[in-house]
Amino acid sequence: MANTRSAKKSVRKIARRTEVNKSRRTRMRTFVRRVEEAITAGDQKAAQEAFVKAQPEVMRSAQQRVLPKNTASRRLSRLSARIKAMSA
């Protein structure tokens, strides 16, 4: 356990940040899941609409350091490719 006052404060701060990041991560994953569900259902129009809504959420989570920027870009790129492949 933390011994110094500053270490105890750090523990409290980390706990608060963890809760905030957890909710942000959950929100982002929900938007991505909606896109994936539309893709598996085979509905390209719904997948495209869900992707348009998911894109800013994923990039916002990257901006808020919930996940790395390159990871966010990679996820969006792969989702976009999967949507595009539906039309072929």
Secondary structure, 3 states (H helix, E strand, C coil): CCCCHHHHHHHHHHHHHHHHHHHHHHHHHHHHHHHHHHHHHCCHHHHHHHHHHHHHHHHHHHHCCCCCHHHHHHHHHHHHHHHHHHHC
